[in-house]
């Protein structure tokens, strides 16, 4: 595992190892942070990968950093400050909002002539070109915005009912949802890296056809995995997701 030093705000659990070990860079869901992958770090390496959660601005230990409101601007920031720390071999795992960030990151690396990730792992997100953008939620009145969060079934009811806590959380949540609501990927050639996509069979935001459509975005290998549950799968199915990643990586490397 990487060191646990946190002198770099992007890498609260330690930057990718300097010895060239492959890194799995993990990106969070809206409102989440690197701490959501704490158990993945405790579980040790993930196949060939050292698990390296990335901390985005505006959350957990980076509360003083303004959150970004456009995925393109965030990815440009990442390309400037994070890419230099990546080893030659790395993969991206993105959950919900994180899947969109990972997808855009992979494309912008290619546009700059940089190597593609070894694989793209995504969860709880429809394929970017098949998303429904007709009902943005980031600018809803507070009561309606909280109801949208309740619909996702990922924010505890006691948090939603805690006015002071929600007052602290709402600016970050709105910024993250604005990133998602405004993201429209440009027409591009498919990626070449393999994609493994996960979704819950009761997720209100990811239809089966939207999950399968990730396969249209790569010329590499693809598999979709449907798990029992709703939008939030990491706590319930973390072990299963990691097993699927290890198996997929072995198959693609064979």
N, C-alpha and C positions, 0 to 999 in steps of 0.2 A: 504494500500500500504506500501511497505517497505520504510525505510528512504531514503533520497536522498543523504546521505553521500557517498563520493567517495574515501575514504582512501584506499580501496582495488582496485588496477587497473583492476582486473577481473570484478568488479561490479560497473560500473560508476554511476548507478542509485540506488545503494544500494544492499547489499547482501540479500539473502533470509532471511525472518523474523525468529527470534530466538524463536518465540512462537509455532513453528511447523506447521504454515500455509503452505499448499502445494505450491510449486513453479513451474512455467512454465519457464524453462531456454531456452532462444531464441538465436539461432546461426545464423550468417549472411551469405550472399552470398559472392562470391569472390570479394575482394576489398571493401566490406562493413564492417560496424561496428555496435556496440550496438545502435548507434543513429538511425539506420533504424527502430528500434522498439519504438521510442520516443512516437509516437501516441498511441501505445498499452499501454504504461505506463499511458499516460494521460487519457485513457479510463477507467482506474481503473482495478479492479480485473477481471479475466477471468473465470467466474464460480467459481470453488473451488480454482483456482490458483491465486497466486500473480505473476505478470509478471516480470521476472528478466532477462533482456538482458545481455549476457556475452560478455565481450570485449576481443577479441583475440589479441595476440601480433602483433605489427607493424602497427596499425591503430588508428585514432582519438587520444585519450589521451595517446596512447602507441606507438607513432611513434619512440621512441628511442629503443624499444624492437624489436629485429630482428624477422621478420615473419618466421614461420616454413615452411618447404618445403615437409614434409611428414605427412600425417594424423596420422599415428601411433605414431610418435614422439610427435605431438601436443596432442593427446589424453592421452599419458602417462604423459605429463606435466599437463594436466587438472586433471587426476586422483590423482596426487600428491598434487596439490594446490587448486583445486576447490571442489572436492568431500567432504572434511571435512565440508564445509559450507552448504551442501545440507540437507534439512529436510528429515524426513523419507518418506514423500510422495512428489514426484516431477514428472514432465513430461518434455520431450524435444521437442522443435520445431526447425527444421532446414530448412533453405531456400537454395536450390541449393547446393553449397559447404557445407553449414551448415547441410544439410540432411545427407551427407556422414559422417561428423564428429559425428553427433548425433547417427547414426547407429553403427559406430565403438565404440563409447563411451558406448553404451548400452551393446554391446557384451563384451567389456573388463571388465566392471563392473561384469558381470556374471562370467567371467573367474577368477575373484578375489574373488568370493563368496559374492559379494555385491548385495543388492536387485535391481531388475530391475526397470526402470522407470514405472510409472503408465500407461503411453501411449507414443507413438512416433508419432509426427505430422511432416510431411515432405511436402515440396512444391518445384515445379520446378526442380525436379530431377528424372531421371530414376532410377528404382531399381538397387542397386549396382551391382548385378550379371548379369544385362542385359544392361549394358552401352556399348557404342561403343568407344573403346580405340584406334581405328586405325588411328586417325588424331589428335595427340597432338598439342596444340597451344602455350604452354608456352615458347617454344624456337624458335618461328617464328621470322623473322626480324621485326623490329618495325612497318613498314608499314603494313605488313600482320597481325601482332598481333592486331593493331588498327582496321583493317578491320574485324577481328574476333569479337572484342568487338562491332563494329557497327552492325554486324549481329545479335547479341543478343538483340539489341535495348534497352539497359538499360543505356548506357553512353551517356549523352547529346552531340550533335554534336559540340556545342561550347567548350566543354571540350576536345573532341578528336582533335579539331583543334588548341587547345592552347598548343603550344610546351613546354613552360616552366612548365605548370601544369602537362602535361603528363609525363614529365621527372621525376617529383616528384612521380607520381602515378605508373609508370611502374614497379619499383622493387617489390612493394607489389602485384600488379596484377599478375605479372609473378610468384611470389612465390605461390600465392593462386591457380593459374591455374596449377602450377606444382604439388601441393598437389592433385588436382583433376585428372590430367592426369596420375599420377603414382599410384593411389589408386586401388588396386585389393584385394577385401576382401577374406580372407581365407575361405575355406569350413567349415561351422559350422552348428550346430543344429539351427533350427529357434528360434527366440525370442518368449517369451510368452506374451509380452505386446501387446495390440491392436495398430494398425497402421491406421492413417487417412492420405491419400495422396492427394495432390492438384496439378493440372497442368493447364496451359492455352491451349485452343484448337488450338492456333496458335504458340505454343512454338516449335521452330525448333529442340530442343534438347530432347524432351520428347514425344515419340510416345504413343498412347493409350495402346499398349501391354506392354510397359516399365513401365507405371504408374500402370497398373493392377498387374504387377509382384511383387510389394511390398507385395501383399497378400501372396506370396509364402514364405515370410521371417518371418512369425509369425504363431503361433498356436492360437493366440488370435483373437479378432474381427478385421475386416478390411473393410474399405470403401474408394473408390476413388471418388474424386470430380473434375469434369472438369469445368473450368470457361472460359468465353470469354476473349481472350487476348493472349499475347505472354509470354515471359519468366518472365517479372517483373509484379507481381500481387499485391504486398503489398500496394502500394499507391492507386490503383483503387479498389481493392476488400478486403481491410483490414477488414472492418466491416463484410463482408460475411464470410471470413475465421474465424473470431472470433466466429461468430454465429454457424458455422459448428462445431468448436471445442467444444463449450458449449453443443450442442446437442449430439455430439458423446460421450462426457464424461458422460452425463446423461444416455444415452442408455447403455453404458458399465458398469455403476455403478448400474444399476437397477437389 
